Amino acid sequence: MTRGIGLPIVTDSRQSDSASSAPSSNSADGVTTIYRERQWVPWYWWLAMAFVVALLTAQFGLNRNEYWIYIPAVLLSIVGVWVLVSMSNTVITVEQDADGTRWLIAGQANLPSDVVSRSLAVPATAKRNAMGRQLDPAAFVVSHGWVPEMVMLVLDDPEDSTPYWLIGCKDPEALLRAFVPEQADAALADFR
């Protein structure tokens, strides 16, 4: 029942890149974006990358012409920004289509809300257990070390062998209320 991996999904580009739960609509195909978050790397990673670029630039420019400072500084800065932006390319979106079905879109994967039998908010204190020995190898996982909380969505879909989705998110409550509002209160009962 899940939409195929790699299908083009039209989202509203006017949404900000941070977590957002304000609905916006795309009138071209009747899709409404209910929730959207982009998982940027933490701000201190940018400082660390700036330090690495400065250190490597200083090494290249040691006792050399000034071009050995300017050119590596520009090239290493471009590479550093590219690395951090590419690590921050995960976008979690909840959309509602014209017939009322809500879809969770994590990267290129799509999940309709009607195949989710149970959901659970996983606090930061339980993330290690959820990602450790208890993790089912057949589960679909989207996780980054800098996103501490997660949402577990248990599937009941005879066409899909995936037992559950484990999605890292900045605001599990907003994600659950947007994607499976009828299950959100039960899923958040033991959260925090």
URRADA-V704368 format. One record per residue. N is the residue number from 1. PSI is psi in whole degrees, 0 to 359 (NA if undefined). Layout:
n:psi
N:PSI
N:PSI
//
This chain:
n:psi
1:345
2:147
3:148
4:149
5:134
6:2
7:139
8:134
9:128
10:121
11:163
12:113
13:353
14:349
15:148
16:164
17:351
18:176
19:133
20:135
21:10
22:125
23:142
24:150
25:153
26:103
27:345
28:319
29:12
30:17
31:132
32:126
33:118
34:323
35:142
36:134
37:141
38:134
39:82
40:150
41:156
42:156
43:327
44:344
45:327
46:321
47:317
48:320
49:321
50:320
51:317
52:317
53:316
54:318
55:314
56:323
57:318
58:323
59:317
60:322
61:2
62:117
63:36
64:177
65:156
66:340
67:334
68:354
69:312
70:311
71:310
72:327
73:316
74:311
75:315
76:326
77:317
78:315
79:317
80:316
81:318
82:316
83:312
84:322
85:321
86:330
87:341
88:24
89:2
90:124
91:127
92:125
93:142
94:123
95:152
96:124
97:182
98:330
99:5
100:358
101:133
102:137
103:135
104:125
105:117
106:101
107:241
108:357
109:145
110:140
111:124
112:150
113:338
114:353
115:1
116:115
117:325
118:156
119:159
120:135
121:128
122:112
123:167
124:328
125:339
126:0
127:320
128:318
129:318
130:327
131:358
132:234
133:337
134:351
135:127
136:128
137:339
138:358
139:153
140:122
141:132
142:108
143:143
144:149
145:333
146:359
147:103
148:334
149:158
150:168
151:132
152:128
153:108
154:129
155:149
156:74
157:110
158:340
159:352
160:129
161:359
162:122
163:324
164:163
165:138
166:107
167:122
168:135
169:156
170:328
171:83
172:324
173:313
174:321
175:314
176:318
177:331
178:321
179:311
180:73
181:331
182:339
183:354
184:316
185:316
186:324
187:332
188:4
189:317
190:10
191:137
192:NA
//
